[in-house]
Every structure is written in C-alpha cells, then in structure tokens.
C-alpha cells in the first residue's frame, strides 16, 4: 500500500476531528484516485465510511449540546424576568406601605387575605 495513504488512514483513525472541515480532507479527495491501486481505493473508502460515522457522532453531540444550551439560555432569561418582576412587586408593596404609614392608614388584613384567596 502507498505509504502516504497508510499514514492518512492511520491519521483518520487517531485524529478524526482533523478531517472534519480540516486541511487533511485534501488527502482523501476523489481527485487523487488515479494515484491509488484498486486495493488502496477500497481501503480508503472503508476509512471514509468510518470517518462518516465519526462525523455523524460529532454532529449528534453538537446537536444535543446546542439543545441544552438553548434550554439553559431560556431558563436564565425566564429567571431574570421573574427576578425583575419580583423586585418590582416588592418595590410596589413597600411603596404602598410607606404611603399608608404616611397617611396613618390602618391596614386591614382581612381584606388583603380575602383578595389573595379569591
């Protein structure tokens, strides 16, 4: 077998990430087929099939990672909105309380509880 092809196939097995949109793809291109014997072409095609499986697994992992990142991003946005709403609600309650104290308004708990329960 052509020594360079043996090196490329071994490299595909040990460092497949370099063949995913990398500079090593040139060496497995069909343009070089006239260099190889039939046996070498078969060996190269088998290595390409294995590389396709590695690429698929890489894309599958990336897909799952992106889904999880989107969920985390959405959760963080939701929590930020809830915190902001909660802070605003507390400000409103405190402001109302301060106004009522200033007016010497007697707080009627029975009305508050009735409103909350309904």
N, C-alpha and C positions, 0 to 999 in steps of 0.2 A: 504494500500500500504506500502511496505517496506520503512521505514523511511529514510534510506540511499539513496534509489532510488529517493525519493521525493526531497531530498537535491540536488542530482546530476542533476535532471531535472530542478529544480529551478536555479541552477548554470548555466546550459546551456542557459537558457533564459536571465539571467542577465549578464553573462560574457562569451559569446560565443567564444571570442578570446582565452580563456584559453583551449578550446577544439580543436583549430586549431594547430595541431602539438604540443600539450601540454601534461603535465603529467596527465591531467584529462581524457584523452581518455581511459585509462585502465578501468575506471568505466562504460563505455558504450560498452565494448567489448562483442562480442558474446560468449566468453568463459564463461562468468558468467551467461548465460541464465538458467542454471539448478537451479539457486537460485530463479528465479522470477516465479510468477504465470502468467497465460495467460494474465490477465488484466494488470499486470506490464510490460510484454513484449510489449503489444500493446502501452501502454503509452510511453515506452522507444523508440519504433520505430517512433512514432509521433514526439517525441522530436528530434530524429536523422534526420528526414526529415526537420524539422525547422533548425537544425544545418547545414544541407547541403545547404540550401538556404542562410544562413548567410555566409558560406564558399564561395559560388559562388559569392556573392556580394563583399566579401573581395577580391577575385581574380580579379573580374571585375574592382574594384577601383585600385588595384595594376597594372593591365594591362594599364589602362588609364594613371596612374602616370608614368609608365615606358616609354610610348609613348611620353608624354610631356617632360620628362627628356631627352630623345634621341633628340627630336626636339631642345630643348634649347642647348644641348651639340653641335649639328651640327651647330646651328646658331652661337654659341660662337666661334667655330673653324673657320667658314667661315669669321666672322668679324675679327678674329685675322689675318687670311691670307690677307684679304683686307687691314687692317691697315698696315701690314708689306709691302705689295706691294705699298701702298700709300706712306709710308715713303721712300721706295727705289726710287720711282718715283721722289719724291721731292728732294732727295739727288742728283739724276741724273740731274735734271733740274738745281739745284743750282751749281753743279759741272760744267756743261756745261756753265752756265752763268759766273762763275768765270773764266773759261778758255777763254771765249770770251772777257771778260773785260781785262784779262791779255794780250791777243793778240790785243787788241784795235779793236776788230771786231765790225762792225756796224750791229746791229740786224735788220733783215728785217722782219717786222711784216706781210707784205703782203704774204710772203712765208709761214709763220707759220699759218696764218689764212687759206690759201689755203689748206695746208696739213690737218688741222683739219676738214675742211668742206668736204674733199673728203674721 
